[in-house]
Amino acid sequence: MFEAIGTVKSNATEKVDHNWGDIVSEIIIKEELQIGLKGLEDFSHVIIIYHLSEASFIKEKHLTRKPQGRDDMPTVGIFSQRAKDRPNAIGVTSVKLLSIEQNIVKVQGLDAINGTPILDIKPYYPQYDMKENATVPEWVNVLMADYF
């Protein structure tokens, strides 16, 4: 079982499928965990792991579907997508770290709405997290054109 380490504070209140790039969010970490942020300020990017608390997975509807419900997308399985309605409602996003002040971590590009429970924060290590020559199907490039 997981316990949230904090919550998202953001003007984003609706689940949308695009335009998250300019969104600035504050992650309010529980005060007793604040010391765990020590050293994180030296990174330019972090990976946020969060609970998609507003999501609801319906197997018949979400196990295979067109990404974002778009007719111009192929029908693919949930594990080929980063959709919010998943068997386990876990979200993962790499974001730009703007600042850390006490227990408040300010980030840009987090696709999570206000009040979203944060499960973990990890530093972005290019050696782990960036893979050279990675490829995706063309539909992913089309889908992500306006996401960030």
DSSP file with accessible surface (Angstrom, degrees, kcal/mol):
  #  RESIDUE AA STRUCTURE BP1 BP2  ACC     N-H-->O    O-->H-N    N-H-->O    O-->H-N    TCO  KAPPA ALPHA  PHI   PSI    X-CA   Y-CA   Z-CA
    1    1 A M              0   0  230      0, 0.0     2,-0.3     0, 0.0     0, 0.0   0.000 360.0 360.0 360.0 144.4    0.0    0.0    0.0
    2    2 A F        -     0   0  161      0, 0.0     2,-0.4     0, 0.0   117,-0.0  -0.798 360.0-156.7-108.2 149.8    1.2    3.5   -0.8
    3    3 A E        -     0   0  144     -2,-0.3     2,-0.0   116,-0.2     0, 0.0  -0.985  28.9-110.7-123.7 133.3    0.8    6.7    1.3
    4    4 A A        -     0   0   30     -2,-0.4   115,-0.2     1,-0.1     3,-0.1  -0.333  16.8-160.5 -61.9 141.5    1.0   10.1   -0.3
    5    5 A I  S    S-     0   0   39    113,-3.2    25,-3.0     1,-0.2     2,-0.3   0.493  71.4 -32.4 -96.8  -8.6    4.0   12.2    0.5
    6    6 A G  E     -AB  29 118A   6    112,-1.0   112,-3.0    23,-0.3     2,-0.3  -0.971  63.5-103.9 177.5-171.7    2.3   15.4   -0.6
    7    7 A T  E     -AB  28 117A  64     21,-1.7    21,-3.0    -2,-0.3     2,-0.4  -0.954  27.7-106.4-139.6 159.6   -0.3   16.9   -2.9
    8    8 A V  E     -A   27   0A   2    108,-2.0   107,-3.2    -2,-0.3     2,-0.5  -0.665  22.1-164.6 -85.6 135.2   -0.4   19.1   -6.0
    9    9 A K  E     +A   26   0A 122     17,-3.4    17,-3.0    -2,-0.4     2,-0.3  -0.990  34.0 137.4-117.6 117.7   -1.5   22.7   -5.7
   10   10 A S        -     0   0   13     -2,-0.5   104,-0.2    15,-0.2    15,-0.1  -0.986  64.5-121.3-156.1 158.5   -2.3   24.0   -9.2
   11   11 A N  S    S+     0   0  164     13,-0.5     2,-0.6    -2,-0.3    14,-0.1   0.591  86.8 102.2 -77.5 -12.6   -4.8   26.1  -11.2
   12   12 A A        +     0   0   14    100,-0.2   102,-3.3     1,-0.2    -2,-0.1  -0.636  36.5 155.4 -75.3 116.4   -5.4   23.0  -13.3
   13   13 A T        +     0   0   95     -2,-0.6     2,-0.4   100,-0.2    -1,-0.2   0.454  50.6  69.3-120.8  -5.9   -8.7   21.6  -12.1
   14   14 A E  S    S-     0   0  141     98,-0.1     2,-0.7     0, 0.0    -1,-0.1  -0.940  80.7-119.5-119.7 140.4   -9.9   19.7  -15.1
   15   15 A K        +     0   0   97     -2,-0.4     2,-0.3    39,-0.1    97,-0.0  -0.655  46.6 168.0 -74.2 113.4   -8.5   16.5  -16.6
   16   16 A V        -     0   0   60     -2,-0.7     3,-0.0     2,-0.1     4,-0.0  -0.861  39.7-133.4-125.4 166.1   -7.5   17.5  -20.2
   17   17 A D  S    S+     0   0   49     -2,-0.3     2,-0.3    51,-0.1   129,-0.1   0.204  78.8  24.0-106.5  14.5   -5.4   15.8  -22.8
   18   18 A H  S    S+     0   0   87      1,-0.1   129,-0.3   130,-0.1   130,-0.1  -0.983  86.2  53.4-164.0 172.6   -3.1   18.6  -24.0
   19   19 A N        +     0   0  103    127,-2.5   129,-0.2    -2,-0.3     3,-0.2   0.844  57.4 132.5  63.5  42.4   -1.4   22.0  -23.2
   20   20 A W    >   +     0   0    8    127,-3.5     3,-1.2     1,-0.1    89,-0.4   0.581  44.2  91.8 -91.9 -11.7    0.3   21.0  -19.9
   21   21 A G  T 3  S+     0   0   12    126,-0.5    -1,-0.1     1,-0.3   127,-0.1   0.817  90.3  39.2 -58.1 -36.3    3.7   22.4  -20.9
   22   22 A D  T 3  S+     0   0  138     -3,-0.2     2,-0.3    86,-0.1    -1,-0.3   0.508  86.4 118.0 -92.9  -5.2    3.2   25.9  -19.4
   23   23 A I    <   -     0   0   49     -3,-1.2    86,-2.6    -4,-0.1    87,-0.5  -0.462  49.8-157.7 -67.5 126.0    1.4   24.7  -16.2
   24   24 A V  E     - C   0 108A  70     -2,-0.3   -13,-0.5    84,-0.2     2,-0.3  -0.924  15.7-178.6-104.9 127.8    3.3   25.6  -13.1
   25   25 A S  E     - C   0 107A   1     82,-2.6    82,-2.8    -2,-0.5     2,-0.5  -0.921  21.9-140.2-125.1 152.2    2.4   23.5  -10.0
   26   26 A E  E     -AC   9 106A  50    -17,-3.0   -17,-3.4    -2,-0.3     2,-0.7  -0.940  10.8-152.1-108.4 134.0    3.5   23.4   -6.5
   27   27 A I  E     -AC   8 105A   0     78,-3.0    78,-2.5    -2,-0.5     2,-0.9  -0.944  10.4-152.6-104.5 114.6    4.0   20.1   -4.8
   28   28 A I  E     -AC   7 104A  49    -21,-3.0   -21,-1.7    -2,-0.7     2,-0.3  -0.808  13.4-158.3 -92.6 106.8    3.3   20.5   -1.1
   29   29 A I  E     -A    6   0A   5     74,-3.0   -23,-0.3    -2,-0.9     5,-0.1  -0.603  30.6 -94.9 -84.9 143.2    5.4   17.8    0.7
   30   30 A K    >   -     0   0   65    -25,-3.0     3,-2.1    -2,-0.3     4,-0.5  -0.334  35.7-124.9 -55.0 134.9    4.5   16.7    4.2
   31   31 A E  G >  S+     0   0  144      1,-0.3     3,-1.4     2,-0.2     4,-0.4   0.844 108.4  60.5 -56.8 -35.5    6.6   18.7    6.6
   32   32 A E  G 3  S+     0   0  139      1,-0.3    -1,-0.3     2,-0.1     3,-0.1   0.675 108.1  46.4 -70.0 -10.5    8.0   15.7    8.3
   33   33 A L  G X  S+     0   0   74     -3,-2.1     3,-1.8   -28,-0.2     4,-0.3   0.435  81.0 102.7-105.1  -1.3    9.5   14.6    4.9
   34   34 A Q  G X  S+     0   0   71     -3,-1.4     3,-2.4    -4,-0.5     4,-0.2   0.855  72.5  61.4 -53.4 -41.0   10.9   18.1    4.0
   35   35 A I  G >  S+     0   0  135     -4,-0.4     3,-1.8     1,-0.3    -1,-0.3   0.806  90.8  70.9 -60.8 -24.1   14.5   17.1    4.9
   36   36 A G  G <  S+     0   0   67     -3,-1.8    -1,-0.3     1,-0.3    -2,-0.2   0.639  85.8  67.1 -67.7 -11.3   14.3   14.4    2.1
   37   37 A L  G X  S+     0   0   16     -3,-2.4     3,-2.3    -4,-0.3     4,-0.5   0.582  70.7 126.7 -82.8 -10.4   14.3   17.2   -0.4
   38   38 A K  T <  S+     0   0  174     -3,-1.8    -3,-0.0     1,-0.3     0, 0.0  -0.234  78.8  11.9 -54.2 125.4   17.9   18.1    0.5
   39   39 A G  T >  S+     0   0   25      1,-0.0     3,-1.4     4,-0.0    -1,-0.3   0.140  97.1 103.3  93.8 -19.1   20.1   18.1   -2.7
   40   40 A L  G X   +     0   0   19     -3,-2.3     3,-2.1     1,-0.3    -2,-0.1   0.821  66.4  72.4 -66.0 -27.1   17.2   18.0   -5.1
   41   41 A E  G 3  S+     0   0  105     -4,-0.5    -1,-0.3     1,-0.3    -3,-0.1   0.681  85.2  68.0 -62.9 -15.6   17.6   21.7   -5.9
   42   42 A D  G <  S+     0   0  133     -3,-1.4     2,-0.3     2,-0.0    -1,-0.3   0.523  86.9  84.1 -82.3  -4.8   20.8   20.8   -7.8
   43   43 A F    <   -     0   0   68     -3,-2.1     3,-0.1    -4,-0.1    82,-0.1  -0.744  65.1-152.6 -98.8 148.6   18.7   19.0  -10.5
   44   44 A S  S    S+     0   0   80     -2,-0.3    53,-2.7    80,-0.2     2,-0.3   0.746  82.3  26.6 -86.6 -26.3   17.1   20.7  -13.5
   45   45 A H  E     -D   96   0A  72     51,-0.3    79,-1.9    79,-0.2     2,-0.3  -0.965  63.1-170.0-138.7 151.7   14.3   18.1  -13.8
   46   46 A V  E     -DE  95 123A   0     49,-2.2    49,-3.0    -2,-0.3     2,-0.5  -0.916  23.4-122.7-135.6 163.1   12.6   15.6  -11.6
   47   47 A I  E     -DE  94 122A  18     75,-3.6    75,-2.6    -2,-0.3     2,-0.5  -0.945  24.2-155.6-109.6 124.9   10.2   12.7  -12.1
   48   48 A I  E     -DE  93 121A   0     45,-3.0    45,-2.1    -2,-0.5     2,-0.5  -0.882   5.1-165.4-104.3 129.1    6.9   12.9  -10.3
   49   49 A I  E     +DE  92 120A  33     71,-2.6    70,-2.5    -2,-0.5    71,-1.9  -0.959  22.4 167.1-113.2 127.3    5.0    9.7   -9.5
   50   50 A Y  E     -DE  91 118A   6     41,-2.7    41,-3.3    -2,-0.5     2,-0.6  -0.919  39.4-107.3-143.3 162.5    1.4   10.3   -8.5
   51   51 A H  E     -D   90   0A  81     66,-2.5     2,-2.5    -2,-0.3    39,-0.2  -0.829  24.1-139.5 -93.7 121.7   -2.0    8.7   -7.9
   52   52 A L    >   +     0   0   28     37,-2.6     3,-1.9    -2,-0.6    34,-0.1  -0.486  33.6 172.7 -77.5  73.5   -4.5    9.5  -10.6
   53   53 A S  T 3  S+     0   0   47     -2,-2.5    -1,-0.2     1,-0.3    37,-0.0   0.678  70.8  49.5 -65.9 -19.7   -7.1    9.8   -7.9
   54   54 A E  T 3  S+     0   0  117     -3,-0.2    -1,-0.3    35,-0.0     2,-0.1   0.442  90.9 103.8 -96.8  -1.8   -9.9   11.1  -10.3
   55   55 A A    <   -     0   0   23     -3,-1.9     2,-0.3    29,-0.1    30,-0.1  -0.415  50.0-166.2 -79.9 156.5   -9.4    8.3  -12.8
   56   56 A S        -     0   0   72     -2,-0.1     2,-0.5     2,-0.0    29,-0.1  -0.897  10.0-148.5-145.7 114.5  -11.7    5.3  -13.2
   57   57 A F        -     0   0   63     -2,-0.3     2,-0.5    29,-0.3    29,-0.1  -0.716  12.8-176.5 -87.3 123.5  -10.7    2.2  -15.1
   58   58 A I    >>  -     0   0   78     -2,-0.5     4,-3.3     1,-0.2     3,-1.2  -0.971  17.7-150.4-118.3 109.4  -13.5    0.4  -16.9
   59   59 A K  H 3> S+     0   0  128     -2,-0.5     4,-2.0     1,-0.3     5,-0.4   0.880  94.2  49.8 -49.8 -48.6  -12.0   -2.7  -18.5
   60   60 A E  H 34 S+     0   0  164      1,-0.2    -1,-0.3     2,-0.2     4,-0.2   0.793 121.8  34.9 -63.7 -27.7  -14.5   -2.9  -21.3
   61   61 A K  H <4 S+     0   0  135     -3,-1.2    -2,-0.2     2,-0.1    -1,-0.2   0.806 128.4  28.7 -95.7 -34.4  -14.0    0.8  -22.2
   62   62 A H  H  < S+     0   0    8     -4,-3.3    -3,-0.2     1,-0.1    -2,-0.2   0.598  92.5  83.3-111.1 -14.3  -10.3    1.4  -21.4
   63   63 A L  S  < S+     0   0   69     -4,-2.0    15,-2.5    -5,-0.4     2,-0.4   0.917 113.3  11.6 -63.0 -40.4   -8.4   -1.8  -22.0
   64   64 A T  E    S+G   77   0B  87     -5,-0.4     2,-0.3    13,-0.3    -1,-0.2  -0.997  89.3 131.4-131.4 139.4   -8.2   -1.1  -25.7
   65   65 A R  E     -G   76   0B  47     11,-2.4    11,-2.4    -2,-0.4    -3,-0.1  -0.978  59.7 -82.7-168.7 170.8   -9.2    2.3  -27.1
   66   66 A K    >   -     0   0   70     -2,-0.3     3,-2.8     9,-0.2     9,-0.2  -0.767  61.3-100.6 -85.8 125.5   -8.2    5.1  -29.4
   67   67 A P  G >  S-     0   0    2      0, 0.0     3,-2.2     0, 0.0     6,-0.1  -0.233 104.2  -2.2 -50.4 133.7   -5.8    7.5  -27.5
   68   68 A Q  G 3  S-     0   0   40      1,-0.3     3,-0.1     3,-0.0   -51,-0.1   0.618 119.2 -82.5  57.4  14.7   -7.7   10.5  -26.2
   69   69 A G  G <  S+     0   0   53     -3,-2.8     2,-0.3     1,-0.2    -1,-0.3   0.676  84.9 157.4  68.0  17.5  -10.8    9.1  -27.9
   70   70 A R    X   -     0   0   73     -3,-2.2     3,-1.6     1,-0.1    -1,-0.2  -0.596  44.3-145.5 -83.4 132.0   -9.5   10.6  -31.2
   71   71 A D  T 3  S+     0   0  147     -2,-0.3    -1,-0.1     1,-0.3    -2,-0.0   0.734  98.4  62.8 -66.1 -21.8  -10.8    9.1  -34.5
   72   72 A D  T 3  S+     0   0   97      2,-0.1    -1,-0.3    -6,-0.0    -2,-0.0   0.415  92.0  84.4 -85.3   5.2   -7.5    9.8  -36.2
   73   73 A M  S <  S-     0   0    5     -3,-1.6     2,-0.1    -6,-0.1    -7,-0.0  -0.776  82.0-114.3-105.3 151.1   -5.7    7.4  -33.7
   74   74 A P        -     0   0   52      0, 0.0     2,-0.6     0, 0.0    -9,-0.1  -0.402  35.2-102.6 -76.0 157.9   -5.4    3.6  -34.0
   75   75 A T        +     0   0   86     -9,-0.2     2,-0.3    -2,-0.1    -9,-0.2  -0.745  56.7 163.0 -79.9 120.3   -7.1    1.4  -31.4
   76   76 A V  E     -G   65   0B  27    -11,-2.4   -11,-2.4    -2,-0.6     2,-0.0  -0.912  38.7 -90.2-135.9 164.3   -4.3    0.2  -29.1
   77   77 A G  E >   -G   64   0B  25     -2,-0.3     3,-2.0   -13,-0.2   -13,-0.3  -0.295  37.5-109.3 -74.7 159.2   -4.1   -1.4  -25.6
   78   78 A I  G >  S+     0   0    1    -15,-2.5     3,-1.6     1,-0.3     5,-0.3   0.826 117.5  60.6 -58.4 -31.4   -3.8    0.6  -22.4
   79   79 A F  G 3  S+     0   0  158      1,-0.3    -1,-0.3   -16,-0.3   -15,-0.1   0.577  99.0  57.6 -79.2  -3.5   -0.2   -0.4  -21.9
   80   80 A S  G <  S+     0   0   75     -3,-2.0     2,-0.3     2,-0.0    -1,-0.3   0.317 108.0  58.5 -96.7   2.2    0.7    1.3  -25.3
   81   81 A Q  S <  S-     0   0   14     -3,-1.6    59,-0.0    -4,-0.1    -4,-0.0  -0.846  71.9-138.0-127.4 166.3   -0.7    4.6  -23.9
   82   82 A R        +     0   0  196     -2,-0.3    10,-0.1     4,-0.0    -3,-0.1  -0.158  52.4 152.6-112.8  36.7   -0.1    6.9  -21.0
   83   83 A A        -     0   0   18     -5,-0.3    -2,-0.1     2,-0.1   -66,-0.0  -0.238  50.8-128.1 -67.1 156.0   -3.8    7.4  -20.5
   84   84 A K  S    S+     0   0   51      1,-0.1     2,-1.2     5,-0.1   -29,-0.1   0.786  93.6  74.9 -79.0 -28.9   -5.2    8.3  -17.1
   85   85 A D  S    S+     0   0   23    -30,-0.1    -1,-0.1   -29,-0.1   -27,-0.1  -0.723  71.3 147.6 -90.3  95.5   -7.8    5.6  -16.8
   86   86 A R        -     0   0   45     -2,-1.2   -29,-0.3   -34,-0.1     3,-0.1  -0.826  64.9-103.8-128.6 162.4   -5.6    2.6  -16.1
   87   87 A P  S    S+     0   0   56      0, 0.0     2,-0.5     0, 0.0   -30,-0.1   0.896 121.1  29.2 -55.5 -41.0   -5.7   -0.7  -14.2
   88   88 A N  S    S-     0   0  120      2,-0.1     2,-2.7    -3,-0.0   -36,-0.0  -0.986  91.4-133.1-118.5 120.2   -3.6    0.9  -11.5
   89   89 A A        +     0   0   22     -2,-0.5   -37,-2.6    -3,-0.1     2,-0.5  -0.361  53.9 141.2 -77.9  68.4   -4.1    4.6  -11.4
   90   90 A I  E     -D   51   0A  68     -2,-2.7     2,-0.4   -39,-0.2   -39,-0.2  -0.945  31.9-163.8-115.2 128.7   -0.4    5.6  -11.3
   91   91 A G  E     -D   50   0A   7    -41,-3.3   -41,-2.7    -2,-0.5     2,-0.4  -0.871   4.6-172.7-110.1 146.8    0.9    8.7  -13.2
   92   92 A V  E     +D   49   0A  62     -2,-0.4     2,-0.4   -43,-0.2   -43,-0.2  -0.988  10.6 166.9-139.1 126.0    4.5    9.4  -14.0
   93   93 A T  E     -D   48   0A   5    -45,-2.1   -45,-3.0    -2,-0.4     2,-0.5  -0.994  30.5-137.6-143.3 135.3    5.8   12.6  -15.6
   94   94 A S  E     +D   47   0A  62     -2,-0.4     2,-0.3   -47,-0.2   -47,-0.2  -0.785  37.3 178.0 -85.7 130.2    9.2   14.2  -16.1
   95   95 A V  E     -D   46   0A   3    -49,-3.0   -49,-2.2    -2,-0.5     2,-0.4  -0.896  34.4-100.8-134.2 161.4    9.0   17.9  -15.2
   96   96 A K  E     -DF  45 108A 105     12,-2.0    12,-2.2    -2,-0.3     2,-0.6  -0.690  34.6-134.1 -80.8 130.4   11.2   21.0  -15.0
   97   97 A L  E     + F   0 107A  17    -53,-2.7    10,-0.2    -2,-0.4     3,-0.1  -0.785  27.9 174.4 -86.8 118.1   12.2   21.8  -11.4
   98   98 A L  E     -     0   0A  67      8,-2.8     2,-0.3    -2,-0.6     9,-0.2   0.850  57.0 -32.5 -92.1 -43.6   11.7   25.6  -10.9
   99   99 A S  E     - F   0 106A  38      7,-1.6     7,-2.8     2,-0.0     2,-0.4  -0.983  40.6-138.7-168.8 163.4   12.4   25.9   -7.2
  100  100 A I  E     + F   0 105A  41     -2,-0.3     2,-0.4     5,-0.2     5,-0.2  -0.987  19.5 175.8-134.1 123.4   12.3   24.4   -3.7
  101  101 A E  E >   - F   0 104A 136      3,-2.5     3,-2.3    -2,-0.4     2,-0.3  -0.956  65.1 -56.3-129.8 110.5   11.3   26.5   -0.7
  102  102 A Q  T 3  S-     0   0  150     -2,-0.4   -65,-0.1     1,-0.3     0, 0.0  -0.381 124.4 -13.9  55.5-114.0   11.0   24.6    2.5
  103  103 A N  T 3  S+     0   0   18     -2,-0.3   -74,-3.0    -3,-0.1     2,-0.6   0.193 116.1  99.0-103.0  18.6    8.4   21.8    1.7
  104  104 A I  E <   -CF  28 101A  51     -3,-2.3    -3,-2.5   -76,-0.2     2,-0.6  -0.923  51.2-168.3-112.8 118.8    7.2   23.3   -1.5
  105  105 A V  E     -CF  27 100A   0    -78,-2.5   -78,-3.0    -2,-0.6     2,-0.5  -0.923  10.0-156.3-105.6 115.9    8.6   22.0   -4.8
  106  106 A K  E     +CF  26  99A  70     -7,-2.8    -8,-2.8    -2,-0.6    -7,-1.6  -0.835  20.7 170.7 -98.1 128.0    7.6   24.2   -7.8
  107  107 A V  E     -CF  25  97A   0    -82,-2.8   -82,-2.6    -2,-0.5     2,-0.4  -0.890  25.6-137.7-133.2 163.0    7.6   22.4  -11.2
  108  108 A Q  E    S+CF  24  96A  54    -12,-2.2   -12,-2.0    -2,-0.3   -84,-0.2  -0.982  80.0  24.3-124.9 134.2    6.5   23.1  -14.7
  109  109 A G  S    S+     0   0    6    -86,-2.6     2,-0.6    -2,-0.4    -1,-0.1   0.569  70.0 151.8  96.2  13.5    4.8   20.6  -17.0
  110  110 A L        -     0   0    0    -87,-0.5     2,-1.4    -3,-0.1    -1,-0.3  -0.654  36.4-151.8 -80.3 121.1    3.1   18.3  -14.5
  111  111 A D        +     0   0   30     -2,-0.6     2,-0.4     2,-0.0    -1,-0.1  -0.412  59.1 108.3 -92.4  61.5    0.0   16.9  -16.0
  112  112 A A        -     0   0    4     -2,-1.4  -100,-0.2   -92,-0.1     3,-0.1  -0.997  63.9-124.3-137.3 140.4   -1.9   16.4  -12.7
  113  113 A I    >   -     0   0   21     -2,-0.4     3,-2.0     1,-0.2  -105,-0.2  -0.316  44.5 -70.5 -83.6 166.1   -4.8   18.4  -11.4
  114  114 A N  T 3  S+     0   0   78   -102,-3.3  -105,-0.2     1,-0.3    -1,-0.2  -0.241 120.3  23.1 -53.4 133.4   -5.1   20.3   -8.1
  115  115 A G  T 3  S+     0   0   40   -107,-3.2    -1,-0.3     1,-0.3  -106,-0.1   0.373  81.6 151.3  90.0  -4.1   -5.3   18.0   -5.1
  116  116 A T    <   -     0   0    6     -3,-2.0  -108,-2.0  -108,-0.1    -1,-0.3  -0.401  49.2-118.4 -62.2 130.4   -3.6   15.0   -6.8
  117  117 A P  E     -B    7   0A  28      0, 0.0   -66,-2.5     0, 0.0     2,-0.5  -0.531  22.1-140.7 -71.8 132.7   -1.7   12.9   -4.3
  118  118 A I  E     -BE   6  50A   0   -112,-3.0  -113,-3.2    -2,-0.3  -112,-1.0  -0.838  18.9-177.8 -95.6 129.1    2.0   12.6   -4.9
  119  119 A L  E     -     0   0A  30    -70,-2.5     2,-0.3    -2,-0.5   -69,-0.2   0.783  63.2 -16.3 -94.8 -34.1    3.5    9.2   -4.2
  120  120 A D  E     - E   0  49A  62    -71,-1.9   -71,-2.6     2,-0.0     2,-0.4  -0.985  46.6-143.3-166.0 158.8    7.2   10.0   -4.9
  121  121 A I  E     - E   0  48A  23     -2,-0.3   -73,-0.2   -73,-0.2    -3,-0.0  -0.999  21.7-176.9-128.7 131.3    9.7   12.4   -6.4
  122  122 A K  E     - E   0  47A  96    -75,-2.6   -75,-3.6    -2,-0.4     2,-0.1  -0.972  29.5-111.1-126.4 145.1   12.8   11.1   -8.1
  123  123 A P  E     - E   0  46A  40      0, 0.0     2,-0.7     0, 0.0   -77,-0.2  -0.456  34.8-113.5 -70.5 145.8   15.7   13.0   -9.6
  124  124 A Y        -     0   0   57    -79,-1.9   -79,-0.2   -29,-0.1   -80,-0.2  -0.742  33.4-171.9 -81.3 116.0   16.0   12.9  -13.4
  125  125 A Y    >>  -     0   0   94     -2,-0.7     4,-3.5     1,-0.1     3,-1.3  -0.948  15.7-155.9-107.9 111.0   19.2   11.0  -14.3
  126  126 A P  H 3> S+     0   0   61      0, 0.0     4,-1.8     0, 0.0    -1,-0.1   0.867  94.3  62.6 -54.5 -33.5   19.9   11.2  -18.0
  127  127 A Q  H 34 S+     0   0  148      1,-0.2    -3,-0.0     2,-0.2    -2,-0.0   0.831 119.7  23.7 -62.3 -32.1   21.9    8.0  -17.7
  128  128 A Y  H <4 S+     0   0  159     -3,-1.3    -1,-0.2     3,-0.0    -4,-0.0   0.816 129.7  40.2 -93.7 -42.9   18.8    6.1  -16.6
  129  129 A D  H  < S+     0   0   65     -4,-3.5     2,-0.5     1,-0.1    -2,-0.2   0.618 102.5  64.3 -96.3 -16.1   15.9    8.1  -18.0
  130  130 A M     <  -     0   0  113     -4,-1.8     2,-0.5    -5,-0.4    -1,-0.1  -0.950  62.6-167.7-112.6 124.6   17.0    9.2  -21.5
  131  131 A K    >   -     0   0  131     -2,-0.5     3,-1.1     0, 0.0     2,-0.1  -0.947  18.0-130.1-114.7 124.5   17.6    6.5  -24.0
  132  132 A E  T 3  S+     0   0  167     -2,-0.5    -2,-0.0     1,-0.2     0, 0.0  -0.399  89.5  15.5 -68.5 148.1   19.4    7.2  -27.3
  133  133 A N  T 3  S+     0   0  152      1,-0.2    -1,-0.2    -2,-0.1     2,-0.1   0.698  83.6 162.0  63.4  22.0   17.7    6.0  -30.5
  134  134 A A    <   -     0   0   80     -3,-1.1     2,-0.3     1,-0.0    -1,-0.2  -0.485  19.8-161.1 -68.6 143.4   14.3    5.4  -28.8
  135  135 A T        -     0   0  132     -2,-0.1    -1,-0.0     0, 0.0     0, 0.0  -0.909  13.6-172.1-128.1 155.2   11.5    5.1  -31.2
  136  136 A V        -     0   0   77     -2,-0.3     5,-0.1     0, 0.0     2,-0.0  -0.950  38.9 -89.4-136.0 157.9    7.7    5.5  -31.0
  137  137 A P    >>  -     0   0   67      0, 0.0     3,-1.5     0, 0.0     4,-0.9  -0.334  42.2-111.3 -63.7 153.4    4.9    4.8  -33.5
  138  138 A E  H 3> S+     0   0  130      1,-0.3     4,-1.9     2,-0.2     3,-0.3   0.847 114.9  66.3 -56.9 -33.3    4.1    7.8  -35.7
  139  139 A W  H 3> S+     0   0   43      1,-0.2     4,-2.7     2,-0.2    -1,-0.3   0.840  95.2  58.2 -61.9 -28.0    0.7    8.2  -34.0
  140  140 A V  H <> S+     0   0   33     -3,-1.5     4,-2.6     2,-0.2    -1,-0.2   0.921 103.9  50.8 -67.4 -41.8    2.4    9.1  -30.8
  141  141 A N  H  X S+     0   0   84     -4,-0.9     4,-0.6    -3,-0.3    -2,-0.2   0.915 113.2  45.9 -61.0 -41.1    4.1   12.0  -32.4
  142  142 A V  H >< S+     0   0   58     -4,-1.9     3,-0.9     1,-0.2     4,-0.3   0.941 113.6  49.4 -64.8 -46.6    0.7   13.2  -33.7
  143  143 A L  H >< S+     0   0   22     -4,-2.7     3,-0.5     1,-0.2    -2,-0.2   0.888 113.9  44.5 -60.7 -40.8   -0.9   12.7  -30.4
  144  144 A M  H >X S+     0   0   74     -4,-2.6     3,-1.2     1,-0.2     4,-0.7   0.486  80.8 103.3 -88.2  -0.3    1.8   14.6  -28.4
  145  145 A A  T << S+     0   0   71     -3,-0.9    -1,-0.2    -4,-0.6    -2,-0.1   0.846  99.9  18.7 -52.5 -38.9    2.0   17.5  -30.9
  146  146 A D  T <4 S+     0   0  113     -3,-0.5  -127,-2.5    -4,-0.3    -1,-0.3   0.244  98.8  98.3-116.7  12.8    0.0   19.8  -28.5
  147  147 A Y  T <4        0   0   29     -3,-1.2  -127,-3.5  -129,-0.3  -126,-0.5   0.954 360.0 360.0 -69.3 -50.0    0.3   18.0  -25.2
  148  148 A F     <        0   0  116     -4,-0.7    -1,-0.1  -129,-0.2    -2,-0.1   0.519 360.0 360.0-108.2 360.0    3.2   20.0  -23.8
